[in-house]
Amino acid sequence: MNPTEVQFILYVADQARSTAFYRHLLGMAPALEVPGMTEFQLGPGVKLGLMPEQGIARIISGPLPHPAQGQGVPRCELYLLVDDLALAAQRAREAGALEVDPASDRDWGHRVVYFADPDAHVVALACPMAQR
């Protein structure tokens, strides 16, 4: 397998709320915003998608639990390397993110601060320790 594009899709309770959150956090407008899907182009061939839980439930419910059953439970982590950690953390706070763990140096060589988005997906903002 050799994918030409990677898209990570978060299942969200409220597409408009999550779109506003990520628009502010990422400092960019969505590349696509239609009922049932919002996409942010994070880099060449990399997208972050936001899909309403009710929409994906029509496809996966039955064999899998309804996505809303996981509401408020951390289900994934979005790890973003940023140029300015302090500025990125401030944007997260302004967007309404819940700070989960303050910025600290991690043994894998990054300084990282952890937040939760409106659906409790973990958003880690990181930079190499040398860039602090």
ABEGO torsion letter per residue (X at the ends): XBBABBBBBBBBABAAAAAAAAAAAAGBBBABBBBGBBBBBABBGBBBBBBBAAAAAAAABGABBBAAAABGBBABBBBBBBABAAAAAAAAAAAGBBBABBBBBBAAGBBBBBBBBAAGBBBBBBBBAAAX
